[in-house]
């Protein structure tokens, strides 16, 4: 029996690409890792929403508010004070606001309650079905962190329920962050990505076809935002389109296009130069 190498000493079941064994499919699922993260974050400020409260402080607040009832106006003021607005998010988190579509809950116009789409395309609250739901503060904060932070991996998708998480093939679909590889995904993860993009098109249109010339032969799945310049979107089906082999080359990788080798090299070099000048 091989024990988990991430600190929980439980029986390991999965081996990562870096050779280490873990009790969970994802390193963050290991109880030992979660415990260390919890201890290291005690007393620290939340990266999105500010200072966290200790249990002692929370208990004092509960005791002081026992028997008190807030009016509707007080509840609305508290809601506004505790939440970010769409304008503030767009000003501060540009990349997140480009990836995630947001709106205010039309049933609560005065409260400015932010709503988003559920990532599972089979859910009534998904973008594909024109649905919306209200995420928790922690959901919103984690999604922003995973898209905006240098240590983020593009995960923490919005799900409106635990069932949607279980049913969605994208949940926990992330390569081992400790392994440095040329591509930010494994072969198996790329196959799941391809399958998800094709299934979404079939559900909407009834069959698969090239989105440029409408041919149904020799179809490929192409990243609209190039993997080398947008690795964080490499496993996001919203970044995938279906092209035939001819259009894949013509619009995707031909010299002069956004995904051409020369163009990507220039972008990467420009980013390196900007980084070194800051």
N, C-alpha and C positions, 0 to 999 in steps of 0.2 A: 504494500500500500504506500502510495506517495502522498505526503502531506502538502497542504497548500503552502506556497512559499511567500504569501503576502501577509502572514502574521496571525491567522486565526487557528492554525494547527488542525484544521478539519481535513477530511479526506479530499484530495484533489480529483477533479473530473475532467478538466480541460487544460490543454497545453497551448500557450500563446506562441506567436512567431518568434519571440525572443528566447524561447526555450523554457521559460518558467511555467510551473504548474499552478492552477488556481481552482478553488472550490466552486467558482461561479463563471459563467460565460464571459462576463465583463469584470474587469478588475475592480470597478467601483461597487460591484455587488458583494464583494468579500466583506464579512463582518469585521475582520481586523482592520481593513482599509477604512471602513465607515467609522469605526471607533476612533482611529487616529485623526481622521478629518474632523470629527465632532469635538475632540479634545483640543485640537489646534485652533478651532474657530471660536472657542469659548471667549466671550468678552470682546470679540472683534466686530467691526461694523459690517453689515451686509453690503456687498459691492454695488447694489442697485438702490435699495430702499433705506440704507442708513443704519443707525445703531440698533443692536438687538437688546432685548430686555432680559434680565436674569429672572429666574423663577421667583426669587424673593420679591423683586419689584412687581412682578405680575400678581403675586398673591396680595400685596399691599393695595394694588389698584382694585382688585376684586373685592377686598374687604371694604374699601372706601365707597365703592359703588353699589354695595348690597342694598336692595330695596329701592334704589333710584331708577326712575324710568326716563329715558331720553325722548324728547319730542321728535317729530318727523324732520323738522328743520335742523335740529342738532345732529341727527343721523346723517342727513345730507352733507352737513358741514364736515363731519368726521370722515365721510366717504371721500370727499374732495381732497381733504388734507392728507389722507393716507395713500392716495393713488396718483399715479402719473397720468398726465393727459397725453393725447395723441400728438399735440403740437410739441410738447416737451420731448417726447420720445423721438420724433422726427428731427428735432434740433440736435439732440444729444447722441442718438443711436442711429446714424444714417444707414449703416449696412443692414441692421435689423429691419428698419422701416422699408427697405427695398425688397426684402425677402418676404416678410409677413404682411398680409393685408389686414387692416384694422378698421373698425367703425365704433361708434357709440351705440349702446343699446337703444333702439327706437322706442321701446316701451318705458324707458326711464330717461327722458331727455334732459331733466334737470340734474341728474347725478353724474353724467358723463362717464358711464360705466363702459369700459373698453371690452369689445368682443373680437374674437378671432375665429379662424376655421380649425376644425378638428383635422389632424393629419391623415386619419384612416379614411380612405376614399369611399368605403362602404357605409360610412356614418351619415345620418341625415344632417349633421352639423358640419360636414366637409365642404370644401370649396367646390368640388365636383357636383355636389347636390344643392349648392347655393345656400348652405346653412351656416349658422354662427352659434357660438356659445361664449360665456364669460369665464375666462381663466382666473385662477387664484393668483394672489400676489406672488407667491413662490414660483408658480408656473411661468408667469411673465418675466420675473427676474432671472430665472434659470435659462430661459430661451434667449434672452438678451445677452446673458453672460456667455453662453456657448457660441453665439455668433460674433460678438464684439471682442471677447477676450483673446489674448494671444494663446492662452492655454485651452481655449474652447475647441470643440471638435464638430460643431454644427449640429449636435444632437439636441436632446431635450425638446423634441417636437411637442406641439400642443395636442393633447388628447382630452376629450370631454369626459371620459370614463375609463375605468380599469379594463372593461371589456374591449374597448377600442384598442387599448394597448396590446392586449392579448391577441386580438384578431389581425392587427396590422403587421405585415411582414417587415416593416421598416423599424419597428421598435428594437432598440439595442443593436441596430445594424451599424456598427462602427469597428474599424480595424484596431488592433492593439496600439495605443498611442505611444508605447515605449519602443516600438519597432520602426526604425527608419528605412523606408522603402522608396522606390522611384514613384510608385503609384500609391495614393492614399486609401486603397481598398484591396481586398483579396479577390481572387478569381470568383469565388463563390458569391461574395457580396456584389460583384459586378453583374453576375447572372441574375441575382434577385432584383437588382436595379433595372436591368433590361426587361425582365418579366413584368415588373410593376408598371413600367412606362407603356408596354404593349397592351397590357390588360386594361389600363385606363382608357386608351384610345378605343379599344373594342367595346367597352361599356358605353362610351359616349356615341360612337358612330356605327357600331355593329361589326366592323372588320378593321384590319390593319392596312395602312396605305402610306405612301411617301407624302409628307406634308408640303412638298414643293411641286412635284409633278403628278401626284396622285397614283403613281404606279403601285401595284401590289406585289411586285417581284423583287427578290434580293434585298430585303429590308434590313436596315441596321438601326440601332439606337444611338443617337448622337447627343453629346453635351452641348447645350446652347452656350453656356458660360464655360470656357475651356478649363479642363482639370488642372492644368499647370498654373493658371493664374487665379482660379477659384476652387482650390482643393476642398474647401469647406462645403461646397455644393455638389461634390462628386457623386454622392449617393442620394441626392434629393431628386425624386421623380419629376418634380416641377421644373427641373433644369434639363429634362430629357425630351427630345423630339424624335420622331420616326422619319428616317430618310432611306431612299433606295441607295444602292451602291454607287451609282453614277452621281446622284445629288449629294451624297455624303462627301465625296471627293470634291465636287464642284463648289459646294457652299460651305463645306466644313474644313477641308485641309488643303485646298488648292492655294498656291502662292498668291499672296495679296489678301486672303481672307483673314478673319479674326483668329482662326485656329491654326493658321499656317505656322510652320516651324520658325521661319524668320520673324514673323510678327510676335510670336510668343517670346522668342529670345530677346527681342528689343524691349518688350514690356517688362520681362524679368530683370534685365540689365538696368532699365530705368528705375524700377523699384529699389534695386540694390543701391544705385547711386543716391537716390533720395534718402534712403535709410542711413547711409554713411554720412550724409551732410547734416543730419539733424543733431 
